[in-house]
Amino acid sequence: MCVIDEIGKMELFSQLFIQAVRQTLSTPGTIIAGTIPVPKGKSLALVEEIRNRNDVKQKIVSKACKCIK
């Protein structure tokens, strides 16, 4: 299992980070838990790439109740 805590704007300044995320996502059998921002404003290419993958399941964590929906 691989945990990626936040794939956001600042992380996307690192090409090594982007390559590592893509490589990890393409590794068969790998389970990844990570956080991506809620879409607002200008989209982030890697975030949208991840969001649109068929093998990604998204869960929204609410600040109000701190629960997973």
MMTF fields as JSON, N, C-alpha, C and O atoms, coordinates in Angstrom:
{
  "mmtfVersion": "1.0.0",
  "mmtfProducer": "UNKNOWN",
  "numBonds": 275,
  "numAtoms": 276,
  "numGroups": 69,
  "numChains": 1,
  "numModels": 1,
  "chainsPerModel": [1],
  "groupsPerChain": [69],
  "chainIdList": ["A"],
  "bondAtomList": [4, 2, 8, 6, 12, 10, 16, 14, 20, 18, 24, 22, 28, 26, 32, 30, 36, 34, 40, 38, 44, 42, 48, 46, 52, 50, 56, 54, 60, 58, 64, 62, 68, 66, 72, 70, 76, 74, 80, 78, 84, 82, 88, 86, 92, 90, 96, 94, 100, 98, 104, 102, 108, 106, 112, 110, 116, 114, 120, 118, 124, 122, 128, 126, 132, 130, 136, 134, 140, 138, 144, 142, 148, 146, 152, 150, 156, 154, 160, 158, 164, 162, 168, 166, 172, 170, 176, 174, 180, 178, 184, 182, 188, 186, 192, 190, 196, 194, 200, 198, 204, 202, 208, 206, 212, 210, 216, 214, 220, 218, 224, 222, 228, 226, 232, 230, 236, 234, 240, 238, 244, 242, 248, 246, 252, 250, 256, 254, 260, 258, 264, 262, 268, 266, 272, 270],
  "bondOrderList": [1, 1, 1, 1, 1, 1, 1, 1, 1, 1, 1, 1, 1, 1, 1, 1, 1, 1, 1, 1, 1, 1, 1, 1, 1, 1, 1, 1, 1, 1, 1, 1, 1, 1, 1, 1, 1, 1, 1, 1, 1, 1, 1, 1, 1, 1, 1, 1, 1, 1, 1, 1, 1, 1, 1, 1, 1, 1, 1, 1, 1, 1, 1, 1, 1, 1, 1, 1],
  "groupList": [{"groupName": "MET", "atomNameList": ["N", "CA", "C", "O"], "elementList": ["N", "C", "C", "O"], "formalChargeList": [0, 0, 0, 0], "bondAtomList": [1, 0, 2, 1, 3, 2], "bondOrderList": [1, 1, 2], "singleLetterCode": "M", "chemCompType": "L-PEPTIDE LINKING"}, {"groupName": "CYS", "atomNameList": ["N", "CA", "C", "O"], "elementList": ["N", "C", "C", "O"], "formalChargeList": [0, 0, 0, 0], "bondAtomList": [1, 0, 2, 1, 3, 2], "bondOrderList": [1, 1, 2], "singleLetterCode": "C", "chemCompType": "L-PEPTIDE LINKING"}, {"groupName": "VAL", "atomNameList": ["N", "CA", "C", "O"], "elementList": ["N", "C", "C", "O"], "formalChargeList": [0, 0, 0, 0], "bondAtomList": [1, 0, 2, 1, 3, 2], "bondOrderList": [1, 1, 2], "singleLetterCode": "V", "chemCompType": "L-PEPTIDE LINKING"}, {"groupName": "ILE", "atomNameList": ["N", "CA", "C", "O"], "elementList": ["N", "C", "C", "O"], "formalChargeList": [0, 0, 0, 0], "bondAtomList": [1, 0, 2, 1, 3, 2], "bondOrderList": [1, 1, 2], "singleLetterCode": "I", "chemCompType": "L-PEPTIDE LINKING"}, {"groupName": "ASP", "atomNameList": ["N", "CA", "C", "O"], "elementList": ["N", "C", "C", "O"], "formalChargeList": [0, 0, 0, 0], "bondAtomList": [1, 0, 2, 1, 3, 2], "bondOrderList": [1, 1, 2], "singleLetterCode": "D", "chemCompType": "L-PEPTIDE LINKING"}, {"groupName": "GLU", "atomNameList": ["N", "CA", "C", "O"], "elementList": ["N", "C", "C", "O"], "formalChargeList": [0, 0, 0, 0], "bondAtomList": [1, 0, 2, 1, 3, 2], "bondOrderList": [1, 1, 2], "singleLetterCode": "E", "chemCompType": "L-PEPTIDE LINKING"}, {"groupName": "GLY", "atomNameList": ["N", "CA", "C", "O"], "elementList": ["N", "C", "C", "O"], "formalChargeList": [0, 0, 0, 0], "bondAtomList": [1, 0, 2, 1, 3, 2], "bondOrderList": [1, 1, 2], "singleLetterCode": "G", "chemCompType": "PEPTIDE LINKING"}, {"groupName": "LYS", "atomNameList": ["N", "CA", "C", "O"], "elementList": ["N", "C", "C", "O"], "formalChargeList": [0, 0, 0, 0], "bondAtomList": [1, 0, 2, 1, 3, 2], "bondOrderList": [1, 1, 2], "singleLetterCode": "K", "chemCompType": "L-PEPTIDE LINKING"}, {"groupName": "LEU", "atomNameList": ["N", "CA", "C", "O"], "elementList": ["N", "C", "C", "O"], "formalChargeList": [0, 0, 0, 0], "bondAtomList": [1, 0, 2, 1, 3, 2], "bondOrderList": [1, 1, 2], "singleLetterCode": "L", "chemCompType": "L-PEPTIDE LINKING"}, {"groupName": "PHE", "atomNameList": ["N", "CA", "C", "O"], "elementList": ["N", "C", "C", "O"], "formalChargeList": [0, 0, 0, 0], "bondAtomList": [1, 0, 2, 1, 3, 2], "bondOrderList": [1, 1, 2], "singleLetterCode": "F", "chemCompType": "L-PEPTIDE LINKING"}, {"groupName": "SER", "atomNameList": ["N", "CA", "C", "O"], "elementList": ["N", "C", "C", "O"], "formalChargeList": [0, 0, 0, 0], "bondAtomList": [1, 0, 2, 1, 3, 2], "bondOrderList": [1, 1, 2], "singleLetterCode": "S", "chemCompType": "L-PEPTIDE LINKING"}, {"groupName": "GLN", "atomNameList": ["N", "CA", "C", "O"], "elementList": ["N", "C", "C", "O"], "formalChargeList": [0, 0, 0, 0], "bondAtomList": [1, 0, 2, 1, 3, 2], "bondOrderList": [1, 1, 2], "singleLetterCode": "Q", "chemCompType": "L-PEPTIDE LINKING"}, {"groupName": "ALA", "atomNameList": ["N", "CA", "C", "O"], "elementList": ["N", "C", "C", "O"], "formalChargeList": [0, 0, 0, 0], "bondAtomList": [1, 0, 2, 1, 3, 2], "bondOrderList": [1, 1, 2], "singleLetterCode": "A", "chemCompType": "L-PEPTIDE LINKING"}, {"groupName": "ARG", "atomNameList": ["N", "CA", "C", "O"], "elementList": ["N", "C", "C", "O"], "formalChargeList": [0, 0, 0, 0], "bondAtomList": [1, 0, 2, 1, 3, 2], "bondOrderList": [1, 1, 2], "singleLetterCode": "R", "chemCompType": "L-PEPTIDE LINKING"}, {"groupName": "THR", "atomNameList": ["N", "CA", "C", "O"], "elementList": ["N", "C", "C", "O"], "formalChargeList": [0, 0, 0, 0], "bondAtomList": [1, 0, 2, 1, 3, 2], "bondOrderList": [1, 1, 2], "singleLetterCode": "T", "chemCompType": "L-PEPTIDE LINKING"}, {"groupName": "PRO", "atomNameList": ["N", "CA", "C", "O"], "elementList": ["N", "C", "C", "O"], "formalChargeList": [0, 0, 0, 0], "bondAtomList": [1, 0, 2, 1, 3, 2], "bondOrderList": [1, 1, 2], "singleLetterCode": "P", "chemCompType": "L-PEPTIDE LINKING"}, {"groupName": "ASN", "atomNameList": ["N", "CA", "C", "O"], "elementList": ["N", "C", "C", "O"], "formalChargeList": [0, 0, 0, 0], "bondAtomList": [1, 0, 2, 1, 3, 2], "bondOrderList": [1, 1, 2], "singleLetterCode": "N", "chemCompType": "L-PEPTIDE LINKING"}],
  "groupTypeList": [0, 1, 2, 3, 4, 5, 3, 6, 7, 0, 5, 8, 9, 10, 11, 8, 9, 3, 11, 12, 2, 13, 11, 14, 8, 10, 14, 15, 6, 14, 3, 3, 12, 6, 14, 3, 15, 2, 15, 7, 6, 7, 10, 8, 12, 8, 2, 5, 5, 3, 13, 16, 13, 16, 4, 2, 7, 11, 7, 3, 2, 10, 7, 12, 1, 7, 1, 3, 7],
  "groupIdList": [1, 2, 3, 4, 5, 6, 7, 8, 9, 10, 11, 12, 13, 14, 15, 16, 17, 18, 19, 20, 21, 22, 23, 24, 25, 26, 27, 28, 29, 30, 31, 32, 33, 34, 35, 36, 37, 38, 39, 40, 41, 42, 43, 44, 45, 46, 47, 48, 49, 50, 51, 52, 53, 54, 55, 56, 57, 58, 59, 60, 61, 62, 63, 64, 65, 66, 67, 68, 69],
  "secStructList": [7, 3, 3, 3, 7, 7, 7, 7, 6, 6, 4, 4, 4, 7, 2, 2, 2, 2, 2, 2, 2, 2, 2, 2, 2, 2, 1, 6, 6, 7, 7, 3, 3, 3, 7, 7, 7, 7, 7, 7, 1, 1, 7, 7, 2, 2, 2, 2, 2, 2, 2, 6, 7, 6, 6, 7, 7, 7, 7, 7, 5, 7, 6, 6, 6, 7, 7, 5, 7],
  "xCoordList": [0.846, 0.0, 0.893, 1.924, 0.49, 1.207, 0.257, -0.888, 0.737, -0.065, 0.563, 1.75, -0.242, 0.219, -0.637, -1.82, -0.03, -0.757, -0.709, 0.272, -1.751, -2.006, -1.228, -0.001, -1.975, -1.443, -2.064, -3.192, -1.327, -1.847, -0.887, 0.085, -1.178, -0.448, 1.056, 1.852, 1.451, 2.877, 3.623, 4.754, 2.999, 3.65, 3.886, 4.806, 3.056, 3.152, 4.29, 4.501, 5.027, 6.229, 7.393, 8.423, 7.245, 8.308, 8.016, 7.076, 8.829, 8.666, 8.953, 8.34, 9.882, 10.164, 8.942, 8.647, 8.229, 7.013, 5.959, 5.342, 5.758, 4.762, 5.094, 4.21, 6.353, 6.776, 6.563, 6.117, 6.88, 6.721, 5.257, 4.924, 4.372, 2.94, 2.434, 1.72, 2.795, 2.343, 2.859, 2.125, 4.104, 4.679, 3.953, 3.647, 3.681, 2.981, 1.58, 1.136, 0.88, -0.474, -0.498, -1.48, 0.572, 0.593, 1.122, 1.157, 1.529, 2.031, 0.865, 0.095, 0.717, -0.413, -0.445, 0.586, -1.631, -1.825, -1.508, -1.67, -1.063, -0.729, -1.999, -2.855, -2.106, -3.215, -2.673, -1.657, -3.364, -2.914, -4.045, -5.194, -3.707, -4.625, -3.998, -2.84, -4.741, -4.184, -5.257, -6.452, -4.812, -5.751, -5.503, -4.362, -6.604, -6.545, -7.533, -8.522, -7.268, -8.167, -9.508, -9.618, -10.52, -11.836, -11.687, -11.028, -12.286, -12.119, -12.715, -13.894, -11.893, -12.346, -11.262, -10.073, -11.667, -10.68, -10.024, -10.642, -8.761, -8.002, -7.693, -7.223, -7.963, -7.718, -6.224, -5.445, -5.852, -4.466, -4.38, -5.083, -3.527, -3.488, -3.355, -4.141, -2.392, -2.197, -3.39, -3.797, -3.947, -5.115, -6.286, -6.965, -6.525, -7.621, -7.342, -8.26, -6.091, -5.697, -6.039, -6.575, -5.725, -6.024, -7.523, -8.053, -8.205, -9.657, -10.407, -11.431, -9.906, -10.6, -10.207, -10.716, -9.323, -8.932, -10.093, -10.848, -10.221, -11.271, -11.027, -11.965, -9.784, -9.457, -9.352, -8.837, -9.834, -9.79, -11.182, -12.164, -11.251, -12.493, -12.319, -11.361, -13.245, -13.153, -14.118, -15.252, -13.66, -14.487, -14.316, -13.197, -15.396, -15.344, -15.388, -16.274, -14.411, -14.374, -14.912, -14.38, -15.964, -16.614, -15.953, -15.726, -15.643, -15.075, -16.103, -15.75, -17.357, -18.411, -18.577, -18.651, -18.635, -18.859, -17.633, -17.641, -16.582, -15.364, -15.682, -15.127, -16.592, -16.978, -16.74, -16.627, -16.665, -16.467, -17.816, -18.611, -18.069, -19.334, -19.091, -20.027],
  "yCoordList": [-1.166, 0.0, 1.229, 1.262, 2.232, 3.498, 4.619, 4.671, 5.508, 6.65, 7.917, 8.174, 8.701, 9.979, 11.059, 11.195, 11.821, 12.857, 14.152, 14.895, 14.39, 15.609, 15.675, 15.774, 15.617, 15.878, 17.209, 17.261, 18.265, 19.607, 20.441, 19.934, 21.724, 22.656, 22.658, 22.575, 22.747, 22.832, 21.551, 21.611, 20.415, 19.141, 19.014, 18.32, 19.683, 19.554, 20.37, 20.33, 21.111, 21.786, 20.813, 21.154, 19.618, 18.612, 17.55, 16.767, 17.534, 16.519, 15.125, 14.152, 15.014, 13.709, 13.191, 11.997, 14.074, 13.684, 13.2, 12.154, 13.956, 13.59, 12.225, 11.381, 12.004, 10.714, 9.584, 8.499, 9.832, 8.796, 8.44, 7.266, 9.443, 9.184, 8.375, 7.389, 8.783, 8.051, 6.619, 5.696, 6.43, 5.08, 4.227, 3.061, 4.812, 4.077, 3.7, 2.575, 4.63, 4.355, 3.273, 2.543, 3.176, 2.197, 0.828, -0.097, 0.688, -0.584, -1.504, -1.195, -2.622, -3.524, -4.016, -4.363, -4.037, -4.568, -3.602, -3.948, -2.404, -1.435, -0.772, -0.336, -0.704, -0.009, 1.321, 1.372, 2.399, 3.736, 4.459, 4.431, 5.103, 6.013, 7.388, 7.572, 8.343, 9.678, 10.736, 10.439, 11.976, 13.089, 13.978, 14.273, 14.4, 15.347, 16.466, 16.248, 17.67, 18.783, 18.665, 18.062, 19.258, 19.367, 20.317, 21.349, 19.994, 20.859, 22.251, 22.392, 23.254, 24.651, 25.488, 25.223, 26.483, 27.306, 26.541, 25.686, 26.86, 26.224, 24.776, 24.488, 23.871, 22.453, 22.153, 22.832, 21.132, 20.675, 19.387, 18.419, 19.374, 18.275, 16.897, 16.003, 16.705, 15.392, 15.007, 13.846, 15.974, 15.704, 15.237, 14.271, 15.91, 15.511, 14.158, 13.36, 13.897, 12.591, 11.477, 10.435, 11.71, 10.726, 10.595, 9.486, 11.724, 11.738, 10.977, 10.352, 11.027, 10.424, 8.977, 8.38, 8.408, 7.007, 6.076, 6.335, 4.999, 4.013, 3.21, 2.664, 3.137, 2.323, 3.148, 2.66, 4.38, 5.255, 5.371, 5.6, 5.212, 5.409, 6.635, 6.729, 7.57, 8.806, 8.802, 8.337, 9.317, 9.507, 10.958, 11.472, 11.611, 12.996, 13.029, 12.448, 13.722, 13.88, 15.278, 16.282, 15.318, 16.578, 17.216, 16.544, 18.504, 19.217, 19.329, 19.256, 19.503, 19.715, 18.518, 18.68, 17.332, 16.154, 15.255, 14.272, 15.584, 14.777, 13.31, 12.405, 13.112, 11.752, 11.531, 12.484, 10.293, 9.942, 9.641, 8.881, 10.251, 10.029, 9.144, 8.832],
  "zCoordList": [0.0, 0.0, 0.0, 0.671, -0.753, -0.856, -0.437, -0.886, 0.42, 0.865, 0.302, 0.499, -0.398, -0.942, -0.299, -0.609, 0.597, 1.31, 0.516, 0.555, -0.177, -0.955, -2.258, -2.28, -3.319, -4.649, -5.044, -5.534, -4.828, -5.071, -5.89, -6.451, -5.95, -6.803, -6.522, -7.458, -5.281, -4.957, -5.342, -5.824, -5.133, -5.465, -6.971, -7.404, -7.758, -9.21, -9.81, -11.022, -8.983, -9.461, -9.585, -10.168, -9.05, -9.076, -10.133, -9.998, -11.184, -12.224, -11.68, -12.121, -10.722, -10.111, -9.365, -9.415, -8.678, -7.967, -8.961, -8.759, -10.023, -11.04, -11.637, -11.78, -11.983, -12.551, -11.554, -11.929, -10.288, -9.265, -9.07, -8.91, -9.081, -8.93, -10.114, -9.932, -11.319, -12.516, -12.521, -12.874, -12.136, -12.098, -11.059, -11.308, -9.903, -8.847, -9.294, -9.064, -9.931, -10.416, -11.493, -11.626, -12.249, -13.347, -12.919, -13.73, -11.665, -11.178, -10.83, -9.921, -11.529, -11.274, -9.824, -9.247, -9.26, -7.919, -6.79, -5.619, -7.119, -6.08, -5.55, -6.321, -4.239, -3.595, -3.099, -2.406, -3.46, -3.097, -2.378, -2.817, -1.275, -0.595, -0.698, -0.324, -1.196, -1.364, -1.279, -1.271, -1.217, -1.193, -2.396, -2.752, -3.017, -4.12, -3.814, -3.113, -4.339, -4.033, -4.747, -5.814, -4.127, -4.754, -5.935, -5.808, -7.086, -8.25, -8.026, -7.702, -8.201, -8.173, -8.819, -8.643, -9.556, -10.256, -11.389, -12.023, -11.632, -12.706, -12.34, -11.239, -13.278, -13.009, -13.035, -13.705, -12.297, -12.237, -13.051, -12.761, -14.06, -15.037, -14.387, -14.697, -13.504, -12.896, -12.03, -12.009, -11.321, -10.473, -11.334, -10.985, -12.446, -13.336, -13.975, -14.165, -14.305, -14.86, -13.862, -14.239, -12.604, -11.557, -11.363, -11.306, -11.262, -11.035, -12.126, -11.852, -13.353, -14.499, -14.783, -15.732, -13.988, -14.192, -13.837, -12.9, -14.594, -14.333, -13.06, -12.48, -12.629, -11.455, -10.164, -9.158, -10.191, -9.016, -8.406, -9.111, -7.103, -6.361, -5.485, -4.718, -5.6, -4.835, -3.664, -3.777, -2.561, -1.373, -0.947, -0.933, -0.605, -0.162, 1.358, 1.985, 1.938, 3.389, 3.695, 3.222, 4.487, 4.822, 6.039, 7.045, 5.954, 7.099, 8.229, 9.406, 7.866, 8.858, 9.797, 11.015, 9.225, 10.068, 10.162, 10.902, 9.419, 9.398, 9.135, 9.757, 8.195, 7.841, 6.361, 5.59, 5.976, 4.573, 3.959, 4.513, 2.797, 2.086, 0.89, 0.153]
}
